[in-house]
Amino acid sequence: MDDEGYDERPPLVHTGSQVGIPRDAQLMGFDRNTEEGALIAMAGSLSAAKRSHKIVAWILVVAFALPLLLTLWYELF
């Protein structure tokens, strides 16, 4: 590019913003600084061995599924 401020080289130091994010999500450009990447990183850091993490996972499932179910209920009935 002709822009003088643009640097095409990869950074020399990574800040760790990719920790906890799967490689395929990283390739799509997600990191902890994007809304979707932050959610992926948070969900990816949950451990199935901890009871509190299981509770958080179920809360996330309900938080995402409830609006869909309510919309379907409203549209169908």
C-alpha positions as a printed Julia matrix, in Angstrom:
77×3 Matrix{Float64}:
   0.0     0.0    0.0
   1.05    3.59  -0.43
   0.13    4.6    3.12
   3.3     5.48   5.05
   1.75    4.59   8.44
   0.77    1.09   7.33
   3.11   -1.71   8.4
   2.45   -5.11   6.86
   4.9    -6.99   9.08
   3.5    -9.14  11.92
   3.97   -7.75  15.43
   7.13   -8.76  17.26
   5.37   -9.15  20.59
   1.96  -10.71  21.04
   0.01   -9.35  23.99
  -1.7   -12.62  24.84
  -5.03  -11.46  23.48
  -5.34  -14.76  21.64
  -5.2   -16.92  24.78
  -8.27  -19.16  25.13
  -9.49  -18.6   21.58
  -9.46  -21.58  19.18
  -7.19  -21.33  16.14
 -10.06  -21.23  13.63
 -11.61  -18.28  15.49
  -8.23  -16.55  15.49
  -8.04  -16.99  11.72
 -11.43  -15.28  11.43
 -10.01  -12.29  13.3
 -11.52  -12.84  16.72
  -9.56  -11.9   19.82
 -10.45  -10.81  23.35
 -10.91   -7.25  22.1
 -13.95   -8.06  19.95
 -17.39   -8.78  21.4
 -17.66  -12.2   19.83
 -14.05  -13.08  20.63
 -14.5   -12.13  24.26
 -17.51  -14.42  24.49
 -15.62  -17.25  22.79
 -12.65  -16.77  25.14
 -14.88  -16.71  28.21
 -16.8   -19.82  27.15
 -13.56  -21.55  26.18
 -12.08  -20.93  29.6
 -14.9   -22.75  31.42
 -13.95  -26.09  32.95
 -16.36  -29.0   33.02
 -14.79  -30.17  36.29
 -15.98  -27.13  38.25
 -19.6   -26.88  39.35
 -19.66  -23.08  39.15
 -18.45  -23.23  35.55
 -21.24  -25.65  34.69
 -23.76  -23.23  36.19
 -22.34  -20.36  34.13
 -22.5   -22.53  31.0
 -26.18  -23.31  31.62
 -26.91  -19.63  32.21
 -25.27  -18.85  28.87
 -27.35  -21.54  27.14
 -30.55  -20.11  28.63
 -29.52  -16.53  27.81
 -29.05  -17.42  24.14
 -31.91  -19.89  23.74
 -34.67  -18.05  25.63
 -35.09  -15.14  23.17
 -35.25  -17.62  20.29
 -37.84  -19.77  22.03
 -39.95  -16.77  23.02
 -39.86  -15.46  19.45
 -40.9   -18.82  18.07
 -43.69  -19.05  20.63
 -44.93  -15.57  19.7
 -44.8   -16.26  15.95
 -46.43  -19.69  16.07
 -49.16  -19.14  18.65
